[in-house]
Amino acid sequence: MARLPRLYAPAMAQLITAKFANTISLAPSLAAVQNYQLLLAWLGQSAQLHNMSVHGWYLSSKSLSLLLTPNDALGVPRLVQDLGRRLAAHLKIGTVFIGRYRSTIPEPEHWVLPSLIWLERSPVREGLVSEPSQWAWSSAVSHTEGGDSRASWLQPHHDYWLCGNTPFDRQAAYRELLNQGNTIAQDQKIGAAIRGQWGLGSATFLTELATSANRRVAPGVRGRPKRAT
């Protein structure tokens, strides 16, 4: 069966995740920190080159996760390929990522913030830290404490701005949401949407998304079609 093209819809944010190959060593060390710094710099450069807005990011020895809004259907694939090529050349290895990256399009004002929370709580799920803001290699500090000079290109999503009228209010409100975390059901739904590479949201949202997306946004009904009587 031919695999579906990457899901894309104009002006819609995407949550993506790509797993690093086992040949990459990003375990805690001075070399790993330097690799994180390089990846972060390349991410900003590539996002600018491909004209997209990055709303959230996370780096670890296991994976790269991003929340971003691309300008066209090729933006995200090109960004991931660009990062892979640069890191492969830097580490002098052939394979950077395991398979293809996976993604979903979350429903604005309902699933974008849970997706960002899912992303920034990744180091907690991986057992790297006990609190999201303790992990230096994510956008959590930018959203809970203010700007991060390493990622001055970060552009908070519209849904984050809805957290409050002032920077202090937004940071405090989002900090509480991030520390609380999503419900188990929310995380499971986000994970399922990413694995299946479908839209993430209500039935109404998926119906609307289908009118602008480049392919179907939800899995089809299983089984053979019913025979007409």
C-alpha positions in Angstrom: 0.0 0.0 0.0 1.4 3.4 -1.0 2.0 5.6 2.1 0.0 8.8 2.4 1.7 12.1 1.7 2.6 14.4 4.7 -0.5 15.9 6.2 -0.7 19.7 5.6 -3.3 22.4 5.7 -2.6 26.1 5.1 -1.9 28.3 8.2 -2.3 25.3 10.5 0.2 24.4 13.2 1.8 20.9 13.2 3.2 18.9 16.1 6.0 16.7 14.8 8.4 14.2 16.4 11.4 12.4 14.9 13.4 9.7 16.7 17.2 9.7 16.6 19.1 6.6 15.5 20.9 4.6 18.0 24.2 5.6 16.4 23.9 9.1 17.7 25.4 9.8 21.1 23.7 12.7 22.8 24.1 11.4 26.3 25.0 14.1 28.9 28.5 15.3 28.1 30.2 18.4 26.9 30.1 17.0 23.3 26.3 16.4 23.6 25.8 20.0 24.8 27.7 21.3 21.8 25.5 19.1 19.6 22.4 20.4 21.2 23.6 24.0 20.7 24.3 23.3 17.0 20.9 21.7 16.4 19.2 24.6 18.1 21.1 27.1 15.9 20.4 25.1 12.8 16.7 24.9 13.7 16.4 28.7 13.8 18.3 29.1 10.5 16.3 26.4 8.7 13.0 27.7 10.0 13.9 31.2 8.7 15.1 29.7 5.4 11.9 27.8 4.8 9.7 30.6 6.1 8.0 28.9 9.1 7.1 29.8 12.6 8.4 27.6 15.5 6.1 27.7 18.5 7.8 25.0 20.6 10.8 22.7 20.6 12.4 19.8 22.5 15.7 18.1 22.1 17.0 14.9 23.9 19.2 12.0 23.1 16.1 10.1 21.9 14.1 12.5 19.8 13.4 15.9 18.4 9.9 17.4 18.7 8.5 20.6 17.3 5.4 22.6 17.2 5.4 24.9 14.2 3.4 26.4 11.4 4.9 25.9 7.9 4.3 28.2 5.0 3.7 25.3 2.5 3.5 21.5 2.3 7.2 21.1 1.8 8.4 23.3 4.6 8.5 20.7 7.4 10.0 17.8 5.3 12.7 20.2 4.1 13.5 21.4 7.6 13.8 17.9 9.0 16.0 16.9 6.0 18.1 19.9 6.5 18.7 19.2 10.2 19.4 15.5 9.4 22.0 16.4 6.7 23.8 18.9 8.9 24.0 16.6 11.9 25.1 13.7 9.8 27.9 15.7 8.3 28.9 17.0 11.7 29.0 13.6 13.4 30.3 11.9 10.2 27.5 9.2 10.3 25.1 8.1 7.6 21.8 7.8 9.5 20.4 10.5 11.9 16.7 9.7 12.2 14.9 6.3 12.5 12.4 6.2 9.7 10.2 9.2 8.8 9.1 11.8 11.3 5.5 11.7 12.5 3.1 14.6 12.8 -0.4 15.8 13.6 -2.4 18.9 13.1 -4.0 20.0 16.4 -7.3 21.9 16.7 -6.7 25.6 17.5 -8.0 26.8 20.9 -8.6 23.2 22.0 -5.6 21.0 21.2 -2.6 23.3 20.5 -1.8 24.0 24.1 -2.2 20.4 25.1 0.2 19.5 22.2 2.7 22.1 23.5 2.4 20.8 27.0 2.9 17.2 25.7 6.0 18.4 23.9 7.5 20.3 26.8 6.8 17.5 29.3 8.7 15.0 27.1 11.8 15.0 29.4 9.5 14.2 32.4 8.0 11.2 30.5 11.6 10.1 29.6 12.7 10.2 33.2 15.3 12.9 32.5 13.9 15.5 35.1 11.1 15.7 37.6 9.8 19.1 36.3 9.6 20.3 32.7 11.5 23.6 33.3 14.5 21.7 34.7 15.3 20.4 31.2 17.4 23.1 29.5 16.8 21.9 25.9 13.2 22.8 25.3 11.0 25.9 24.9 9.5 25.4 28.5 11.7 28.2 29.9 10.7 30.6 27.2 7.0 30.0 27.9 7.2 30.0 31.7 9.9 32.5 32.5 10.3 34.7 29.4 12.7 34.9 26.4 15.5 32.5 25.7 18.4 34.1 23.9 19.4 30.8 22.4 16.1 30.7 20.6 15.2 34.3 19.9 13.4 33.1 16.8 10.7 31.3 18.8 7.2 32.7 18.0 4.6 31.8 20.6 1.4 30.4 19.1 -1.8 32.4 19.2 -3.3 30.0 21.8 -0.4 30.8 24.2 -1.2 34.5 23.9 -4.7 33.7 25.1 -3.3 32.6 28.4 -3.2 36.2 29.7 -3.1 39.9 28.8 0.5 40.5 30.0 3.7 38.5 29.7 3.6 37.9 33.4 0.0 36.6 33.3 0.7 34.4 30.3 3.8 32.9 31.9 2.1 32.3 35.2 -1.0 30.7 33.6 1.0 28.5 31.3 3.4 27.5 34.0 0.5 26.2 36.0 -0.9 24.3 33.0 2.5 22.8 32.2 3.3 21.7 35.8 -0.2 20.2 36.1 0.2 18.4 32.7 -2.4 16.9 30.5 -4.8 14.2 31.5 -3.9 10.6 30.6 -6.7 10.6 28.0 -5.3 13.8 26.4 -1.8 12.4 26.1 -3.1 9.2 24.7 -5.1 11.0 22.1 -2.1 13.1 21.1 0.1 10.1 20.9 -2.4 8.2 18.8 -2.8 11.2 16.4 1.0 11.4 16.0 1.4 7.7 15.4 -1.4 7.6 12.9 -0.5 11.0 11.4 -4.1 12.2 11.5 -5.8 15.4 12.5 -6.2 16.0 16.3 -9.5 17.5 17.5 -13.3 17.3 17.4 -15.4 15.7 14.7 -16.4 19.2 13.6 -12.8 20.3 13.3 -11.8 17.3 11.3 -14.6 17.9 8.9 -13.5 21.5 8.4 -9.8 20.5 8.2 -10.7 18.0 5.5 -11.8 20.8 3.2 -8.3 22.4 3.2 -5.9 19.6 3.9 -3.9 17.9 1.1 -5.2 14.4 2.0 -7.7 12.7 4.3 -7.4 13.7 7.9 -8.8 10.7 9.7 -8.6 6.9 9.3 -11.2 5.3 7.1 -13.8 2.9 8.3 -12.3 -0.6 8.6 -13.6 -3.5 6.6 -15.2 -3.8 3.2 -18.0 -1.4 2.2 -21.5 -2.7 2.8 -23.1 -4.2 -0.3 -26.0 -2.2 -1.6 -29.3 -4.0 -1.2 
